[in-house]
Amino acid sequence: MTEMNAPTVTATEVVLPGKVEPSGLRLVQRALPPPAAGQALVRVESTAVSFAETAMRRGRYYGQPPFPFVPGYDLVGVVDAVGPGVSQSLTGRRVAALTKTGGWATAVLLAAADLVEVPAGVGADEAETLIVNGVTAYQMLHRTAKVRAGQTVLVLGASGGVGTILVQLARHAGADVIGTASPRHHDALRALDVEPIDYRDPDLAARVRELAPGGVDAVFDHLGGASVTRSYRLLNRTGTLVSYSIASKIDDTAPVLPVFLRLLAKLAYWNYLPTRKHASFYNVWAGAGKPGSAKRDAFRARLRTDLTHLFGLLRDGALTAKIAARYPLADVAAAMALAESSGRTALGKIILVP
């Protein structure tokens, strides 16, 4: 189906109108034009709630667009039509896309170059768990920390969307894993061969030192704030701290940019110290460059390589998709309420099915 004969499609979208409670999200319908040159029309099969959306609705995700907008950091769907310059062979194929926003919809128009094919044997919901969360976990583990067999790593939030993939990838790489989580998820972590620790334990640092007396080789910290200082101190002499969010500051009222800059300054200061430790902040969009640039081409190639590898691990049984719950897109408010539950009741990814 080409741009010339593609029908107009009416998409249902979830709109975040401003800083509202989950109940304030709006369902709207919008007519999508046929795909333009280089574009593909994707009918969404699966999208999800991630930490990014919980931060965005508070206006606390650095770099989010102005309100109102359609959230949705990633998606899986089937290509329904393509525009000029895009191969017809893409039509009918299941694809995945990292979008940052726009995924909470029944249909989307995307640059065809941003689509990654999902292999046969991998379902839409299962593939959805691996896009932003899986790529984040894989790149932090292998491209940033370069974890090797026999090392010991500490994963904070081991029961979350990123954490459940990160611990599996670390074990697949031959590393020993310590993971923090609510006690209700400890048995599930033990089933993944992870040593669990209660994330609320006031003696958490002492417990980690009992398990790794010389310090851990890597810490993956999504909390930010005071947590990164504790994480840095838990490293061994050559360890790596990878910070990738400031979740502990999500309910603060202070502007988010100064908080983020203070974190970056702290990490940079540690790297100037005369030690062999290393600290960095991971951003899945780092090095993405501008559309049409060589950097953007390299970013797309790296994303495609890593995501395709993850899909292969899932298809071959080396990874298990951890899905906490599935909700219809119309029930997005309930899905967000679960994602933001103070008791951290969700284990894995919360899926939205258009």
Buried (B, 14 or more C-beta within 10 A) or exposed (E): BBBEEBEEBEBBBBBBEEEBEBEEBEEEEEEBEBBEEBBBBBBBBBBBBBBBBBBBBBBBBEEBBEBEBBBBBBBBBBBBBBBEEBEEEBBEBBBBBBBBBBBBBBBBBBBBBBBBBBEEEBBBBBBBBBBBBBBBBBBBBBEBBEBEEEBBBBBBBBBBBBBBBBBBBBBEBEBBBBBBBBEEBBEBBEEBEBBBBBBEEEEBBEBBBEEBEEBBBBBBBBBBBEBBEBBBBBBBEEBBBBBBBBBBBBEEEEEBEEBBEEBEEBBEEBEEEEBEBBBBBBBBEEEBBEEEEEEBEEBBEBBBEBBBBBBBBBBEEEBBBBBBBBBEBEEBBBBBBBBBEEEBBBBBBBBBBB
